[in-house]
Amino acid sequence: LWTLHGLGALSEKEAAQAATLALQHKSAAVRRAAVEVLSPPSFAKHLIETKFKLLDDPDPHTRLAAYLALSETSPEKLSTEERLVIGDRLIS
């Protein structure tokens, strides 16, 4: 994933699909890498929803990567409900 990112290949459809699938991989390291390479502004709304699911990931490093990626998302891309979820989780 990092090689594809470094080559700028994630803008290609097949590479972006592979990275999106990696968000659901059984390996926490692969999920974390996918979150990091698909950080703003390169991801679409459906990726934001997937990253919300990763806020409950069993791996703390993957959860942290998801929080950081969502924190970098422009507010216009998040609904009010999504912003509140992030805020509530950060406080608790």
N, C-alpha and C positions, 0 to 999 in steps of 0.2 A: 504493500500500500504506500509506504513512504517513497519507494522508487517511482511509482506512478505519479505521486504528488510532485516529487522533485522534477520529473520530466514534463510536468504540466499536462499529463495525459488524463487527469480526472475529468477534464471537460469533455472527453470523448464518451459517448453513450455507454459502451461496454465496460469501460473502466469505472465509470460512476456507478453502474449497476453492481459491479463486483464489490466496490467499497460499501455500497448500501447493504448488500447481503452480509458483509463482514460485521455489520452492527449486531447481527443475530448469531454470530459464530459461537461455538461452545467454549473457545479459549478467551479468557478475560483480556489477555494481551492483544489479541486480534480485535476484539470489540473496542478496546481503548484506542488503539491505533486508528481504527475507522472513525471514531468520534473526532479525533484530533485532525485527521486529514480532511474531513468533511466539515470543518468549522467554517463560520461565516467568512465571506458572503457566498460560499460555493454551494450551499444546500437549499433545497426547496422545503415547502411547508410539511410535506410528509416526513422529511428527515427530522424536523423539529419534533414531531409527534413521537418518532422512534427514540429520539434522545430523551424525551420525557420518561419513556419506559425504562431507560437506562439509569434514571435517578434511583431506581430500586434494585439495581444490579447487585449481586452478592459480593462483587469485588470492589473494595473501597477506591482503588485507583481508577477504575472505570467510572464509578459514580462521580468522582472528582472531575474527571475529564468531561463528563456530561454537564455537570454544573458550570464548569468554565466555558464550555462551548455555548451553552444557553445564555450565559451572562454576556457573551460577546454578540448575541443576536440583537439586531436593531429592534426597538420596541414596536415599530410598525408591523413587524412580522409575527409578533406574539399577540394573542388575544388577551383581554383583561384577565380572564380566568387563568390563562397560562402564567401571566406575570404574578398573580396572587399565589399560585402553587409554588413557584420558585421562591417567593418571599416567605411563605409559610414554612417551607422546608429548611430555608436557611436559618430561620429564627428558632425552630424546634430542635 
